[in-house]
Amino acid sequence: MPSLSGSVALVTGASTGIGRHLAEGLAARGMAVAGLARGGERLAAAMAEVAAATGARTLAVPADVTHRAAVEEAVGRVREELGPVDLLVNNAGLIDAAEEPLWEADPDQWWSVVESHVRGAFLLSRAVVPWMVLRNRGRVVSLASGMGTRARPEYSAYSVAKTGLMRVTEALAGALEGLDVRTFDVAPGVVDTPMTRAMPMWRGHTDWTPPERVVELVAAIAAGELDHWSGRFLRAGADDPAVLRDTTPDGDARQLRLRPYGDGDPLG
C-alpha cells in the first residue's frame, strides 16, 4: 500500500458511495482529504467518520459542483486549510431518473445528469489544475464508466455524460503534456452503492467490484506509478495495477476513436 503522506486529496461526492470509500482509503494512506458534496450535514458526518477511523486530517466542504462560484470558493478553502491539492477526484454525478428512451426523459432532469458530471469536472479542473501547473505536480482522476464507451439506451444522459468526461480527460492530458500533472479516467466497475442498488438494471446483481480495488487503482495513480497511462481509460477490478505499471500503452490504446469500416475508409 503506497504511502501518500503529506499530500492533499479533494474528492467530490464524498459523503456516500464510491466517493466515501475513496475518502477513507486515501486518508488511510496518509493523505489529508477534503470531501465535497451538496449535503453539508451528511458530508460533515462522513468526513468526521473518516478522520476518526484513520487519524487523518479531513475537511468537509459543502458545494454544488455545477455552481462556478461555489466551486471556486470551496477549492480556495481547501487550499487555505489543508494546502494545495495534489489529487483531484471528480466523482460527483447524477444518474437518469428512470430507465427509459431519450424521448421520454424529462429534459431538465436529463440535462442535470450531463451537467453534474461534465460541468462539475470542468469547473473543478478549472479551479484546481492551474495550481497544479504552477507547482508542476498533480493528478486528476475522473470516475468513468463502461457506458461512456458503449451507450445504454435506457441511460442516455449518463452515457453522454461519461463519454464527455473521457473527452475532458483527453483534452487535459494533451494540454498538460510535458508537465508532471497527469489525468486519468477510472471506471469503478459495479460497486455496491445506494446509486447502483437503485438502478433496475442491477437488480439481483451479485458480482460486485470491491471498492478496495477502486481505492487501490486511484492510490497508485496518486503515487505516480501509472503516469504513462495519462489521458486513458482504466477499469478497477479488471486492470491489475501491477500489470499496468509494467505495460506502456501504444498509440490511442484505451482512448475513444472511430473504427474504420474497412481499408478504403477515408476517415480510417
Backbone torsions as a table, in degrees:
resi	resn	phi	psi	omega
1	MET	NA	113.0	-176.6
2	PRO	-66.4	139.3	175.5
3	SER	-83.2	130.8	178.7
4	LEU	-116.5	26.5	-175.8
5	SER	-57.5	137.2	176.9
6	GLY	91.1	-4.9	-179.3
7	SER	-108.1	166.7	-172.9
8	VAL	-122.7	132.0	176.1
9	ALA	-114.4	143.4	171.6
10	LEU	-120.0	116.6	-176.7
11	VAL	-116.4	121.3	176.9
12	THR	-88.5	154.3	-175.8
13	GLY	63.9	39.1	-168.8
14	ALA	-87.6	-4.7	-173.6
15	SER	-82.1	-15.1	-177.1
16	THR	-156.1	169.5	172.6
17	GLY	61.0	-142.7	-177.2
18	ILE	-61.4	-40.0	179.2
19	GLY	-59.0	-40.5	178.4
20	ARG	-65.4	-42.2	176.5
21	HIS	-61.9	-42.8	-179.5
22	LEU	-64.5	-43.0	179.9
23	ALA	-57.3	-46.9	-178.8
24	GLU	-71.9	-40.0	-178.9
25	GLY	-65.3	-38.2	178.4
26	LEU	-72.8	-38.4	177.1
27	ALA	-63.1	-38.0	179.4
28	ALA	-64.8	-22.1	178.5
29	ARG	-93.5	8.7	172.4
30	GLY	103.0	0.8	-178.9
31	MET	-80.4	145.9	163.5
32	ALA	-79.7	132.2	-171.3
33	VAL	-122.9	123.9	170.6
34	ALA	-100.5	127.7	176.6
35	GLY	-105.4	137.8	179.4
36	LEU	-124.5	133.0	176.8
37	ALA	-163.0	166.9	-178.0
38	ARG	-74.0	-40.8	-175.6
39	GLY	-83.2	102.7	-173.3
40	GLY	-62.9	-40.5	-176.5
41	GLU	-67.5	-48.4	-179.8
42	ARG	-65.6	-37.9	178.9
43	LEU	-64.0	-45.1	-179.6
44	ALA	-59.9	-41.1	179.2
45	ALA	-64.9	-42.3	-179.3
46	ALA	-63.7	-44.8	-177.9
47	MET	-70.5	-31.6	174.7
48	ALA	-65.9	-39.3	177.3
49	GLU	-64.0	-40.7	178.5
50	VAL	-62.6	-44.5	179.6
51	ALA	-62.2	-42.2	-179.4
52	ALA	-66.8	-35.9	-176.7
53	ALA	-77.6	-28.5	-171.5
54	THR	-117.0	-19.4	-174.5
55	GLY	77.8	6.8	-177.7
56	ALA	-83.6	159.7	172.0
57	ARG	-75.8	132.3	177.7
58	THR	-132.0	162.8	179.2
59	LEU	-148.2	128.5	176.0
60	ALA	-98.7	122.9	-177.0
61	VAL	-125.8	94.6	-179.8
62	PRO	-67.6	130.3	178.2
63	ALA	-169.8	150.8	172.8
64	ASP	-92.1	121.2	-174.2
65	VAL	-65.7	-13.9	-179.4
66	THR	-91.4	-4.2	-179.0
67	HIS	-101.5	114.3	-173.5
68	ARG	-57.2	-50.3	-176.9
69	ALA	-63.6	-39.0	-179.9
70	ALA	-65.5	-40.4	179.1
71	VAL	-65.4	-46.6	-178.9
72	GLU	-62.6	-40.2	178.0
73	GLU	-66.0	-41.5	-179.2
74	ALA	-63.9	-45.8	-179.7
75	VAL	-64.1	-38.8	176.7
76	GLY	-62.0	-39.5	178.9
77	ARG	-66.3	-41.4	178.0
78	VAL	-60.4	-45.0	-178.8
79	ARG	-62.1	-40.7	-178.6
80	GLU	-70.9	-38.6	-172.2
81	GLU	-94.1	-30.5	-179.6
82	LEU	-114.5	-27.1	-176.8
83	GLY	116.8	178.6	-178.8
84	PRO	-60.5	144.2	-178.4
85	VAL	-78.6	124.2	176.4
86	ASP	-93.6	-29.1	-178.5
87	LEU	-136.4	120.4	174.0
88	LEU	-106.6	125.8	176.2
89	VAL	-115.6	109.7	177.0
90	ASN	-85.1	94.5	-175.6
91	ASN	-113.4	-25.0	-174.6
92	ALA	-64.2	143.6	176.3
93	GLY	169.8	151.1	-179.2
94	LEU	-94.5	174.0	177.5
95	ILE	-129.1	156.3	177.5
96	ASP	-53.0	140.0	-176.4
97	ALA	-66.7	-27.8	-178.4
98	ALA	-151.1	156.1	174.6
99	GLU	-81.4	103.0	-175.4
100	GLU	-156.7	157.8	178.0
101	PRO	-67.4	157.0	-174.6
102	LEU	-51.2	-42.1	-173.9
103	TRP	-72.4	-10.9	176.7
104	GLU	-98.6	-7.5	-176.7
105	ALA	-73.7	147.8	172.9
106	ASP	-69.5	123.8	-174.2
107	PRO	-58.3	-40.3	-177.6
108	ASP	-69.5	-41.7	179.1
109	GLN	-67.7	-40.6	178.6
110	TRP	-57.2	-48.3	-177.8
111	TRP	-69.2	-33.3	179.3
112	SER	-63.4	-31.7	176.5
113	VAL	-65.2	-50.4	-179.8
114	VAL	-60.2	-44.7	-177.1
115	GLU	-63.3	-40.7	-177.0
116	SER	-61.1	-37.5	-179.9
117	HIS	-82.7	-53.1	-170.8
118	VAL	-79.8	-52.2	177.8
119	ARG	-64.1	-38.5	178.5
120	GLY	-59.3	-50.2	179.5
121	ALA	-64.4	-37.6	178.1
122	PHE	-62.4	-48.9	-177.1
123	LEU	-66.6	-41.2	178.0
124	LEU	-64.7	-44.8	179.8
125	SER	-63.8	-40.8	179.8
126	ARG	-62.1	-34.0	-179.0
127	ALA	-83.6	-28.6	-173.3
128	VAL	-99.0	-43.0	-170.6
129	VAL	-61.0	-40.0	179.2
130	PRO	-55.8	-34.2	177.8
131	TRP	-72.8	-32.4	174.2
132	MET	-65.7	-41.7	179.7
133	VAL	-62.5	-42.4	179.5
134	LEU	-60.4	-36.6	-179.6
135	ARG	-90.8	-8.0	-174.4
136	ASN	52.1	50.1	-178.1
137	ARG	-165.3	127.7	175.8
138	GLY	159.5	157.3	177.7
139	ARG	-134.5	139.5	177.9
140	VAL	-122.5	127.7	177.9
141	VAL	-121.9	128.5	172.9
142	SER	-111.6	132.6	180.0
143	LEU	-74.9	113.2	-175.5
144	ALA	-97.8	-168.9	179.5
145	SER	-160.5	151.5	172.8
146	GLY	-59.8	-23.1	176.7
147	MET	-68.7	-15.0	175.2
148	GLY	-77.0	-19.4	-180.0
149	THR	-103.0	-22.4	175.6
150	ARG	-148.4	109.1	-170.8
151	ALA	-66.6	144.8	169.3
152	ARG	-98.2	122.3	-176.0
153	PRO	-60.6	-27.6	-179.1
154	GLU	-85.6	-6.1	175.6
155	TYR	-129.4	58.9	-173.3
156	SER	-67.1	-40.0	-178.9
157	ALA	-65.7	-45.6	179.8
158	TYR	-63.0	-40.0	178.8
159	SER	-63.5	-45.8	177.8
160	VAL	-61.2	-43.3	-178.5
161	ALA	-62.3	-45.0	-177.4
162	LYS	-71.1	-32.5	173.1
163	THR	-65.1	-42.7	177.6
164	GLY	-58.9	-39.4	178.3
165	LEU	-60.9	-38.6	179.4
166	MET	-63.7	-36.9	177.5
167	ARG	-70.2	-35.7	175.5
168	VAL	-62.0	-44.6	179.7
169	THR	-61.1	-45.6	-178.2
170	GLU	-67.3	-37.8	177.9
171	ALA	-64.3	-42.4	177.7
172	LEU	-62.4	-45.2	-178.0
173	ALA	-59.4	-41.7	179.1
174	GLY	-65.5	-41.5	-179.5
175	ALA	-69.4	-25.2	-176.6
176	LEU	-96.4	3.7	-176.6
177	GLU	-55.2	132.6	-179.7
178	GLY	94.2	-8.2	179.3
179	LEU	-108.0	161.0	176.5
180	ASP	-88.9	47.4	174.4
181	VAL	-129.0	119.9	-172.1
182	ARG	-125.0	158.1	-176.9
183	THR	-139.9	142.4	-169.8
184	PHE	-142.1	151.8	166.4
185	ASP	-102.9	127.9	177.1
186	VAL	-123.7	111.9	173.7
187	ALA	-84.5	126.5	-174.7
188	PRO	-82.7	-5.5	-171.0
189	GLY	77.3	-158.2	-178.5
190	VAL	-103.9	95.0	-179.1
191	VAL	-92.2	142.0	-179.9
192	ASP	-74.2	97.7	-179.6
193	THR	-132.8	166.6	176.1
194	PRO	-56.9	-35.4	-179.6
195	MET	-66.3	-48.8	-178.8
196	THR	-68.0	-35.0	176.9
197	ARG	-61.3	-29.5	-178.8
198	ALA	-82.7	-9.0	-177.8
199	MET	-90.1	120.0	-178.9
200	PRO	-54.3	-32.5	-177.0
201	MET	-63.3	-20.8	-179.3
202	TRP	-104.3	10.2	178.9
203	ARG	-62.7	127.7	-179.0
204	GLY	84.3	-1.1	-179.6
205	HIS	-68.8	139.7	179.8
206	THR	-127.6	-17.0	-176.1
207	ASP	-88.0	66.2	-176.3
208	TRP	-75.2	147.0	171.1
209	THR	-79.2	124.5	178.2
210	PRO	-61.0	132.0	-179.9
211	PRO	-60.1	-24.3	178.0
212	GLU	-60.6	-29.4	179.4
213	ARG	-69.5	-34.7	177.2
214	VAL	-66.9	-47.0	179.2
215	VAL	-60.4	-43.0	-179.2
216	GLU	-58.8	-43.9	-178.0
217	LEU	-69.6	-43.5	179.7
218	VAL	-66.4	-37.9	178.0
219	ALA	-64.4	-38.9	177.4
220	ALA	-63.5	-37.8	175.9
221	ILE	-64.7	-46.9	-178.7
222	ALA	-60.3	-32.4	-179.8
223	ALA	-79.9	-2.5	179.0
224	GLY	80.3	15.7	-175.5
225	GLU	-81.2	-16.2	-174.8
226	LEU	-123.4	29.5	-175.2
227	ASP	-58.3	-30.4	-178.0
228	HIS	-70.9	-5.3	175.9
229	TRP	-100.5	10.3	-178.6
230	SER	-56.8	137.6	179.7
231	GLY	83.5	11.6	-173.1
232	ARG	-129.0	170.9	-173.2
233	PHE	-98.5	124.8	177.6
234	LEU	-121.4	152.7	-175.3
235	ARG	-127.8	112.4	177.4
236	ALA	-64.1	141.6	179.1
237	GLY	87.3	-21.6	176.2
238	ALA	-111.0	-44.2	176.9
239	ASP	-81.4	129.1	175.2
240	ASP	-90.4	119.4	-179.6
241	PRO	-53.6	-34.2	179.6
242	ALA	-65.0	-40.1	177.4
243	VAL	-68.1	-42.2	179.2
244	LEU	-61.1	-39.2	179.5
245	ARG	-59.8	-35.4	-174.1
246	ASP	-96.5	4.3	-177.0
247	THR	-119.7	128.4	176.2
248	THR	-105.4	118.3	-177.2
249	PRO	-70.4	145.7	179.2
250	ASP	-101.8	146.8	170.9
251	GLY	52.3	-125.3	-177.4
252	ASP	-103.0	28.1	177.1
253	ALA	-55.5	136.3	179.3
254	ARG	61.4	32.0	172.6
255	GLN	-129.6	153.4	-178.9
256	LEU	-74.3	125.6	178.4
257	ARG	-145.8	155.4	171.3
258	LEU	-74.1	137.9	174.4
259	ARG	-92.4	129.0	178.6
260	PRO	-64.1	149.1	179.8
261	TYR	-78.9	-11.9	179.3
262	GLY	169.7	-175.2	-177.2
263	ASP	-62.1	-27.7	-176.9
264	GLY	-91.6	6.1	-178.3
265	ASP	-65.9	117.6	-178.9
266	PRO	-65.4	-17.9	177.9
267	LEU	-95.8	1.3	-177.8
268	GLY	-70.2	NA	NA
